[in-house]
Amino acid sequence: MLTEKEEIKIISNAKQKNIRDPNRSREPFNRIFHDFFRDTKFQDGLYLDLGAGHYDFGEIVRKKGGECHCVDKDPAVVELGCHKGFHVIEHDIKNINSNVIQGKYDGVFNKFSLNAFWSWREDGRQEELVANLANLVKPEGWAWIAPWNGVPKKDLLSKKEIERVVSLQKELFLSHRFECITLTKRQSEIYGLTGTIENNVIFTKNLNCWI
């Protein structure tokens, strides 16, 4: 939730309607931290948030003594991050790679801004994206990736094709030693992972989950 007048003014120019809402609750992030990061130490670590929104993840990391870098392509979100004092990289996460992000991180977080259907016609691009995401994590680091797998043009894809795309995404993350957690409807709601999507999954790496 944003309360400062300047922050509210900045985010009012965001491209997505839900991001423009300054009253969005931070409670889903509190639940995520409780259920996935209960025994994770953030002190003095360096973390990456892909699709920063209101910087809820970054703010919690700060309170826990860590540093958070953020990536977003929306100029308003970038401006908000700079106003809050975060190191922000203005870039489309569709094309994220080691040339854009220098170095590796102790943890990589992404909540609902990664979509398997960005490249449903080109499996090689999805393979490259997942590989690039995995490459951002230190060998002993963790990852928490909750994709928003909404079909942009559903009339163009058959049910079989939709299933193939989400299955490929899962297969690719598993090949990089991620675990796949399929959420119940209730879990999706409390973590703020709801909407018109094809599946509710979280891909994690090196995390002890309490769900």
TAJO-V682014 format. One record per helix or strand of 3 or more residues. SS is the DSSP state (h for helix, s for strand). FROM is the first residue (numbers start at 1). LEN is the number of residues. If there is no record, write none. Layout:
ss:SS from:FROM len:LEN
ss:SS from:FROM len:LEN
//
This chain:
ss:h from:5 len:7
ss:h from:17 len:4
ss:h from:27 len:10
ss:s from:46 len:5
ss:h from:56 len:8
ss:s from:67 len:6
ss:h from:75 len:10
ss:s from:87 len:4
ss:h from:93 len:3
ss:s from:105 len:7
ss:h from:116 len:4
ss:h from:123 len:13
ss:s from:137 len:10
ss:h from:154 len:3
ss:h from:159 len:17
ss:s from:179 len:4
ss:h from:185 len:6
ss:s from:201 len:5
//
